[in-house]
């Protein structure tokens, strides 16, 4: 194990080093950049750190000591790494729960019921406000900006997976499954294929007849 402590909230580990899986990922990432431009790999390397912390400690976050390791690997000032890690919402700079519940509350999701999703998350986890972690350490609830899946609003992102077309009861069912250690298939939670209309196609419902050879060719 490369991280010396599974730190509680507010307490930083004293050491970090990349494990074998992370080193393999980093080799692929850095091969994409000229050596003099390897600082451009700061975003993916921070993501590698966060995923490693999730594997090793059950909490996917980026401690400051790991930011320093990234800075050394990329030969850049540590402050530049801190700036990136604290700017992007996808990076967690303090410990989180085993499951990261990220509720989109921007316009499309709000109009489609994100308030119900938020209320269900709180009721099912005991969390009182965004930014908190449940008493059992399983769940952290975060408010996020548009997740870019507006056609399937409202959206709850759990770690890296999108759960779409949610309402209050379906959100509670999802959280209950996670609590049991199950990971439901991501995607729509209603009768919908990807972003197709709910209930199936409304137009072009008949199979298109094959055109005679040469038809339509100019």
C-alpha positions as CSV (number, residue, x, y, z in Angstrom):
1,X,0.0,0.0,0.0
2,X,1.5,3.3,-1.1
3,X,-0.6,5.7,1.0
4,X,0.4,5.7,4.7
5,X,-2.9,6.7,6.2
6,X,-6.6,6.5,5.3
7,X,-7.0,10.0,6.6
8,X,-10.2,11.2,8.2
9,X,-11.6,14.5,7.0
10,X,-9.2,17.3,7.5
11,X,-6.1,15.1,8.1
12,X,-3.6,14.6,5.3
13,X,-1.6,11.4,4.8
14,X,2.2,11.8,5.2
15,X,3.3,10.0,2.1
16,X,2.0,9.1,-1.4
17,X,3.6,7.2,-4.3
18,X,2.0,5.9,-7.5
19,X,1.3,2.2,-7.5
20,X,2.0,-0.2,-10.4
21,X,-1.4,0.3,-12.1
22,X,-1.0,4.1,-11.9
23,X,2.5,4.0,-13.3
24,X,1.2,2.1,-16.3
25,X,-1.5,4.7,-16.9
26,X,1.0,7.5,-16.5
27,X,3.3,6.0,-19.1
28,X,0.5,6.1,-21.6
29,X,-0.6,9.6,-20.6
30,X,2.9,11.2,-20.8
31,X,3.6,9.5,-24.2
32,X,1.0,11.9,-25.6
33,X,3.1,15.0,-24.9
34,X,6.5,16.2,-25.9
35,X,8.9,16.1,-22.9
36,X,9.0,19.9,-22.7
37,X,5.1,20.0,-22.6
38,X,4.5,17.2,-20.1
39,X,3.0,19.7,-17.6
40,X,-0.1,19.4,-19.9
41,X,-0.6,16.0,-18.3
42,X,-1.6,17.6,-15.0
43,X,-5.3,16.9,-15.4
44,X,-5.1,13.2,-16.2
45,X,-2.4,12.6,-13.6
46,X,-4.6,14.2,-10.9
47,X,-7.4,11.9,-12.0
48,X,-5.0,8.9,-11.7
49,X,-4.2,10.0,-8.1
50,X,-7.9,10.2,-7.3
51,X,-8.6,6.8,-8.7
52,X,-5.7,5.2,-6.9
53,X,-6.9,6.7,-3.6
54,X,-10.3,5.2,-4.2
55,X,-8.8,1.8,-4.9
56,X,-6.5,1.9,-1.8
57,X,-8.6,3.7,0.8
58,X,-12.2,3.6,-0.4
59,X,-12.2,7.4,-0.6
60,X,-11.4,8.9,-4.0
61,X,-9.7,12.2,-3.2
62,X,-6.4,14.0,-3.8
63,X,-4.3,14.8,-0.8
64,X,-1.8,17.7,-0.9
65,X,1.2,15.3,-0.7
66,X,0.0,13.6,-3.9
67,X,-0.3,17.0,-5.6
68,X,3.4,17.5,-4.7
69,X,4.2,14.2,-6.2
70,X,2.4,15.2,-9.4
71,X,4.3,18.5,-9.5
72,X,7.6,16.7,-9.1
73,X,6.8,14.2,-11.8
74,X,5.8,16.9,-14.2
75,X,8.6,19.3,-13.2
76,X,6.2,22.1,-12.4
77,X,5.6,24.4,-9.4
78,X,3.4,22.8,-6.8
79,X,1.2,25.9,-6.7
80,X,0.3,25.3,-10.3
81,X,-1.0,21.8,-9.4
82,X,-2.9,23.1,-6.4
83,X,-4.6,25.7,-8.7
84,X,-5.8,23.0,-11.1
85,X,-6.9,20.6,-8.3
86,X,-8.9,23.2,-6.5
87,X,-10.5,24.7,-9.7
88,X,-12.2,21.7,-11.2
89,X,-15.2,20.2,-9.4
90,X,-14.3,16.7,-10.5
91,X,-11.4,16.7,-8.2
92,X,-12.0,16.0,-4.5
93,X,-9.4,17.7,-2.2
94,X,-10.7,16.2,1.0
95,X,-11.9,12.6,1.8
96,X,-15.3,11.6,0.6
97,X,-17.6,8.6,1.2
98,X,-17.4,5.3,-0.7
99,X,-20.1,6.5,-3.1
100,X,-20.0,10.1,-4.4
101,X,-23.6,11.3,-5.1
102,X,-23.4,14.3,-7.4
103,X,-26.7,16.0,-8.1
104,X,-27.1,18.3,-11.0
105,X,-29.3,21.2,-10.0
106,X,-29.0,23.5,-13.0
107,X,-31.8,24.5,-15.3
108,X,-32.8,21.3,-17.2
109,X,-32.5,19.0,-14.2
110,X,-34.2,21.5,-11.8
111,X,-37.2,21.8,-14.1
112,X,-37.4,18.0,-14.3
113,X,-37.3,17.4,-10.6
114,X,-33.7,17.6,-9.2
115,X,-35.2,18.9,-6.0
116,X,-36.9,15.5,-5.5
117,X,-33.6,13.8,-6.2
118,X,-31.8,15.9,-3.7
119,X,-34.5,15.3,-1.1
120,X,-34.4,11.6,-1.7
121,X,-30.6,11.5,-1.3
122,X,-30.8,13.3,2.0
123,X,-33.6,11.0,3.3
124,X,-31.8,7.8,2.2
125,X,-28.4,8.8,3.6
126,X,-29.2,11.0,6.6
127,X,-27.1,13.8,5.0
128,X,-28.5,17.3,5.8
129,X,-26.7,19.5,3.3
130,X,-24.5,19.4,0.2
131,X,-20.8,18.8,1.0
132,X,-21.5,16.4,3.9
133,X,-20.7,12.7,4.3
134,X,-23.1,10.3,5.8
135,X,-22.5,9.1,9.4
136,X,-21.6,5.6,8.1
137,X,-19.0,7.0,5.7
138,X,-20.7,5.5,2.7
139,X,-22.0,8.5,0.9
140,X,-21.0,12.1,0.2
141,X,-23.5,14.5,-1.4
142,X,-22.3,17.2,-3.8
143,X,-24.2,19.8,-5.9
144,X,-22.7,20.0,-9.4
145,X,-23.1,22.1,-12.5
146,X,-24.6,20.9,-15.7
147,X,-23.5,17.3,-16.4
148,X,-24.3,17.6,-20.2
149,X,-27.1,15.0,-20.3
150,X,-30.1,17.4,-20.3
151,X,-32.3,15.2,-22.5
152,X,-32.3,12.6,-19.7
153,X,-32.8,15.0,-16.7
154,X,-32.7,14.9,-13.8
155,X,-29.3,13.3,-13.4
156,X,-27.5,11.8,-10.4
157,X,-23.8,11.0,-11.1
158,X,-22.5,8.3,-8.8
159,X,-18.7,8.3,-8.9
160,X,-18.2,8.1,-12.8
161,X,-21.6,6.7,-13.7
162,X,-24.7,8.7,-14.8
163,X,-28.2,7.6,-13.5
164,X,-30.8,9.4,-15.6
165,X,-34.5,10.2,-15.6
166,X,-34.7,9.9,-11.9
167,X,-37.4,10.8,-9.4
168,X,-37.5,10.5,-5.6
169,X,-38.5,6.8,-5.3
170,X,-36.1,5.6,-7.9
171,X,-33.3,7.6,-6.3
172,X,-34.0,6.0,-2.9
173,X,-34.0,2.5,-4.6
174,X,-30.6,3.3,-6.2
175,X,-29.1,4.3,-2.9
176,X,-30.5,1.2,-1.2
177,X,-28.8,-0.9,-3.8
178,X,-25.5,0.9,-3.3
179,X,-25.8,0.4,0.4
180,X,-26.2,-3.4,-0.2
181,X,-22.9,-3.3,-2.2
182,X,-24.7,-3.6,-5.6
183,X,-24.0,-1.3,-8.6
184,X,-27.1,-1.0,-10.8
185,X,-26.5,-0.5,-14.5
186,X,-26.1,3.2,-15.3
187,X,-28.2,5.0,-17.8
188,X,-32.0,5.8,-18.0
189,X,-34.1,4.5,-15.1
190,X,-37.3,4.6,-17.1
191,X,-38.4,2.9,-20.3
192,X,-36.0,4.7,-22.6
193,X,-33.2,3.7,-24.8
194,X,-30.3,6.1,-24.3
195,X,-31.8,9.5,-25.1
196,X,-34.6,8.2,-27.4
197,X,-38.1,9.2,-26.5
198,X,-39.6,7.6,-23.4
199,X,-41.6,4.6,-24.4
200,X,-39.9,4.1,-27.7
201,X,-39.8,5.8,-31.1
202,X,-42.6,8.2,-32.0
203,X,-41.6,8.6,-35.7
204,X,-40.0,6.3,-38.3
205,X,-41.6,3.3,-36.6
206,X,-41.7,1.2,-39.7
207,X,-38.6,-0.4,-41.2
208,X,-37.2,1.6,-44.0
209,X,-37.5,-0.4,-47.3
210,X,-34.3,-0.9,-49.1
211,X,-34.0,1.4,-52.1
212,X,-33.5,-0.2,-55.5
213,X,-29.8,-0.2,-56.5
214,X,-28.8,3.1,-57.9
215,X,-31.8,5.1,-56.7
216,X,-31.0,8.5,-55.3
217,X,-27.5,8.5,-56.8
218,X,-26.8,11.6,-58.9
